[in-house]
Amino acid sequence: MLGFCVPGWAADAEKEALISSLVLEVIDLFGPRRCMFSTNWWVNGAMANADGKDEVDISMAELWRRYLSWVQGRYSEAEVRRLVAGSAEEFYGI
């Protein structure tokens, strides 16, 4: 739902910096053990395109690449794994 927050973020470095700072602030507040990356990309297509609020397309692979670029180097390898898989595995019991 990043496109709802800041339409066009994927095509604008300044907007992406804002989005990534917000995401990182939440992770810093709650910690990687209590956060997980998730997306509704499969339902909404790319970002908020379903309702016309964001005309910038981004692939699922590119979205994940960007998520990873925000956290790699800031958090340990174990914390990054926690964000992209571990928290969800624990929460959903998978």
MODELLER restraints for C-alpha pairs under 7 A, 6 or more apart:
rsr = mdl.restraints
at = mdl.atoms
rsr.add(forms.Gaussian(group=physical.xy_distance, feature=features.Distance(at['CA:1:A'], at['CA:47:A']), mean=5.79, stdev=0.5))
rsr.add(forms.Gaussian(group=physical.xy_distance, feature=features.Distance(at['CA:1:A'], at['CA:48:A']), mean=6.50, stdev=0.5))
rsr.add(forms.Gaussian(group=physical.xy_distance, feature=features.Distance(at['CA:2:A'], at['CA:47:A']), mean=6.35, stdev=0.5))
rsr.add(forms.Gaussian(group=physical.xy_distance, feature=features.Distance(at['CA:3:A'], at['CA:9:A']), mean=6.79, stdev=0.5))
rsr.add(forms.Gaussian(group=physical.xy_distance, feature=features.Distance(at['CA:3:A'], at['CA:47:A']), mean=4.82, stdev=0.5))
rsr.add(forms.Gaussian(group=physical.xy_distance, feature=features.Distance(at['CA:3:A'], at['CA:48:A']), mean=5.04, stdev=0.5))
rsr.add(forms.Gaussian(group=physical.xy_distance, feature=features.Distance(at['CA:3:A'], at['CA:54:A']), mean=5.94, stdev=0.5))
rsr.add(forms.Gaussian(group=physical.xy_distance, feature=features.Distance(at['CA:4:A'], at['CA:48:A']), mean=5.77, stdev=0.5))
rsr.add(forms.Gaussian(group=physical.xy_distance, feature=features.Distance(at['CA:4:A'], at['CA:53:A']), mean=6.92, stdev=0.5))
rsr.add(forms.Gaussian(group=physical.xy_distance, feature=features.Distance(at['CA:6:A'], at['CA:15:A']), mean=6.77, stdev=0.5))
rsr.add(forms.Gaussian(group=physical.xy_distance, feature=features.Distance(at['CA:7:A'], at['CA:53:A']), mean=6.52, stdev=0.5))
rsr.add(forms.Gaussian(group=physical.xy_distance, feature=features.Distance(at['CA:7:A'], at['CA:54:A']), mean=4.98, stdev=0.5))
rsr.add(forms.Gaussian(group=physical.xy_distance, feature=features.Distance(at['CA:8:A'], at['CA:54:A']), mean=5.77, stdev=0.5))
rsr.add(forms.Gaussian(group=physical.xy_distance, feature=features.Distance(at['CA:8:A'], at['CA:55:A']), mean=6.91, stdev=0.5))
rsr.add(forms.Gaussian(group=physical.xy_distance, feature=features.Distance(at['CA:8:A'], at['CA:56:A']), mean=5.55, stdev=0.5))
rsr.add(forms.Gaussian(group=physical.xy_distance, feature=features.Distance(at['CA:9:A'], at['CA:15:A']), mean=4.71, stdev=0.5))
rsr.add(forms.Gaussian(group=physical.xy_distance, feature=features.Distance(at['CA:9:A'], at['CA:16:A']), mean=4.90, stdev=0.5))
rsr.add(forms.Gaussian(group=physical.xy_distance, feature=features.Distance(at['CA:10:A'], at['CA:16:A']), mean=6.20, stdev=0.5))
rsr.add(forms.Gaussian(group=physical.xy_distance, feature=features.Distance(at['CA:10:A'], at['CA:56:A']), mean=6.80, stdev=0.5))
rsr.add(forms.Gaussian(group=physical.xy_distance, feature=features.Distance(at['CA:10:A'], at['CA:58:A']), mean=6.92, stdev=0.5))
rsr.add(forms.Gaussian(group=physical.xy_distance, feature=features.Distance(at['CA:11:A'], at['CA:56:A']), mean=6.75, stdev=0.5))
rsr.add(forms.Gaussian(group=physical.xy_distance, feature=features.Distance(at['CA:20:A'], at['CA:70:A']), mean=6.33, stdev=0.5))
rsr.add(forms.Gaussian(group=physical.xy_distance, feature=features.Distance(at['CA:27:A'], at['CA:35:A']), mean=6.28, stdev=0.5))
rsr.add(forms.Gaussian(group=physical.xy_distance, feature=features.Distance(at['CA:32:A'], at['CA:79:A']), mean=5.70, stdev=0.5))
rsr.add(forms.Gaussian(group=physical.xy_distance, feature=features.Distance(at['CA:32:A'], at['CA:82:A']), mean=6.30, stdev=0.5))
rsr.add(forms.Gaussian(group=physical.xy_distance, feature=features.Distance(at['CA:32:A'], at['CA:83:A']), mean=5.73, stdev=0.5))
rsr.add(forms.Gaussian(group=physical.xy_distance, feature=features.Distance(at['CA:33:A'], at['CA:82:A']), mean=6.49, stdev=0.5))
rsr.add(forms.Gaussian(group=physical.xy_distance, feature=features.Distance(at['CA:33:A'], at['CA:87:A']), mean=6.16, stdev=0.5))
rsr.add(forms.Gaussian(group=physical.xy_distance, feature=features.Distance(at['CA:34:A'], at['CA:87:A']), mean=6.77, stdev=0.5))
rsr.add(forms.Gaussian(group=physical.xy_distance, feature=features.Distance(at['CA:35:A'], at['CA:83:A']), mean=6.02, stdev=0.5))
rsr.add(forms.Gaussian(group=physical.xy_distance, feature=features.Distance(at['CA:35:A'], at['CA:87:A']), mean=6.59, stdev=0.5))
rsr.add(forms.Gaussian(group=physical.xy_distance, feature=features.Distance(at['CA:36:A'], at['CA:83:A']), mean=4.43, stdev=0.5))
rsr.add(forms.Gaussian(group=physical.xy_distance, feature=features.Distance(at['CA:36:A'], at['CA:84:A']), mean=5.98, stdev=0.5))
rsr.add(forms.Gaussian(group=physical.xy_distance, feature=features.Distance(at['CA:36:A'], at['CA:87:A']), mean=5.70, stdev=0.5))
rsr.add(forms.Gaussian(group=physical.xy_distance, feature=features.Distance(at['CA:36:A'], at['CA:88:A']), mean=6.34, stdev=0.5))
rsr.add(forms.Gaussian(group=physical.xy_distance, feature=features.Distance(at['CA:37:A'], at['CA:83:A']), mean=5.82, stdev=0.5))
rsr.add(forms.Gaussian(group=physical.xy_distance, feature=features.Distance(at['CA:37:A'], at['CA:84:A']), mean=5.49, stdev=0.5))
rsr.add(forms.Gaussian(group=physical.xy_distance, feature=features.Distance(at['CA:41:A'], at['CA:47:A']), mean=6.27, stdev=0.5))
rsr.add(forms.Gaussian(group=physical.xy_distance, feature=features.Distance(at['CA:41:A'], at['CA:60:A']), mean=6.82, stdev=0.5))
rsr.add(forms.Gaussian(group=physical.xy_distance, feature=features.Distance(at['CA:44:A'], at['CA:50:A']), mean=5.61, stdev=0.5))
rsr.add(forms.Gaussian(group=physical.xy_distance, feature=features.Distance(at['CA:46:A'], at['CA:57:A']), mean=5.60, stdev=0.5))
rsr.add(forms.Gaussian(group=physical.xy_distance, feature=features.Distance(at['CA:46:A'], at['CA:58:A']), mean=5.70, stdev=0.5))
rsr.add(forms.Gaussian(group=physical.xy_distance, feature=features.Distance(at['CA:46:A'], at['CA:59:A']), mean=6.72, stdev=0.5))
rsr.add(forms.Gaussian(group=physical.xy_distance, feature=features.Distance(at['CA:47:A'], at['CA:54:A']), mean=6.94, stdev=0.5))
rsr.add(forms.Gaussian(group=physical.xy_distance, feature=features.Distance(at['CA:48:A'], at['CA:54:A']), mean=5.35, stdev=0.5))
rsr.add(forms.Gaussian(group=physical.xy_distance, feature=features.Distance(at['CA:49:A'], at['CA:55:A']), mean=5.93, stdev=0.5))
rsr.add(forms.Gaussian(group=physical.xy_distance, feature=features.Distance(at['CA:71:A'], at['CA:80:A']), mean=6.65, stdev=0.5))
rsr.add(forms.Gaussian(group=physical.xy_distance, feature=features.Distance(at['CA:72:A'], at['CA:80:A']), mean=6.82, stdev=0.5))
